[in-house]
Amino acid sequence: MKQPLKTFTSTLVAGIAAAMFSGGALALDVDAAKDLMKQNKCTQCHGMAKDKDGPGFNKVAAKYKGKADGEEKLVTHLSTGPTVKLSDGTEEQHKVVKTSPAKDAAQIKNLVQYILTL
């Protein structure tokens, strides 16, 4: 009688572990992405659906979505602060996205994944 319970318990533990390491546990955290965007004042220069000084996030998503290196390029862009051209033709350094703890790659990646859903 104890063997079926042990088998059930082992199966249950394996199922929980699989769920934790599948896409569900690593799913996009929209609220965290929006909070990071707000903390870094991203919407001062980028609209969600329309351009401001920088392109709208929907335009950014359209440019990089589905490209093999799209996510990587956006992560690099947000973490290195390259020179960017503004809508008026001037150039400036793009701000590096600040996270807490500092330089948290997972938070930046989550933000990029959120942008790519727009």
RAFENUR-V861980 format. One record per pair of residues at least 12 apart in sequence whose C-alpha atoms are under 7 Angstrom apart, sorted by the first residue. I is the first residue (numbers start at 1). J is the second residue. Records with the same first field share a line. If there is no record, write none. Layout:
I: J / J
//
This chain:
28: 110 / 113 / 114
29: 110
30: 114
33: 110 / 111 / 114
40: 97 / 98
53: 86 / 87
54: 86 / 87
57: 115 / 118
58: 118
61: 115 / 116 / 117 / 118
65: 116
71: 112
74: 112
75: 108 / 109 / 112
78: 96 / 97
79: 96 / 97
80: 96
81: 93 / 94 / 95 / 96
82: 94
//
